[in-house]
């Protein structure tokens, strides 16, 4: 579904991605782990067209998207819940969700709202509450729900567990699995919580300094001693 080949991305003269190769097959959950500053979020943003890849090729569902504007990419069936949630704080929960549905036929709005409320019942309870007054966990649920309102076939999730209490982290990962299995949405997940991410994912990649260092199944990476030492021990204790 998503193929990234030899992608280089720059911020000015700084090379953030250095020849990244990565694939996400339809129906998978694929996770990308790595330390802060490794280039994980830049890769997701590059897939969405901002910033643009200066070299290399990105193909979504058989169509090259490397040079397309972001709004056109989203209309093809790709959606992102960005790092830091970036909800509209002065809008209500309902209005935030409606913003996610602006590219979809209005006849699906009620159905899609109920689908999101089924995944996150607390959002239905809070539907008239302003987004900025929600807890961190509720805001993350809202960010994911808003992304789902565009009916994506591929959902990009950037650090969905960031800043959340362990009990909420488990809840978020349970919902991601449900989105993949029940809603049949392919998921590309960027996470610092490598333990939970690799347990959930079918496959994973490890990134450092803008390059992919290693790939394998989630189980293979969990069992890898080098990965455990670098990324897993703290996360496992926290879980």
Protein Blocks (a to p, Z undefined) as FASTA:
>chain_A
ZZcehiacdehjacfbghiacdddehiacddeddehilmmmmmmmmnopacdfbdcddee
hiafklpcfklmmmnopacddehhlpafkbcfklmmmmmmmmpcfklmmmmmmmmmmmmm
mlmmmmmpcfklpcfklmmmmmmmmmmmnopabdcdehklgoiafklmmmmmmmmmmmmm
mnopacddddfblmlmmmmpmbdcddeehiafbgcdfklmmmpmklmmmmmmmmmmmZZ
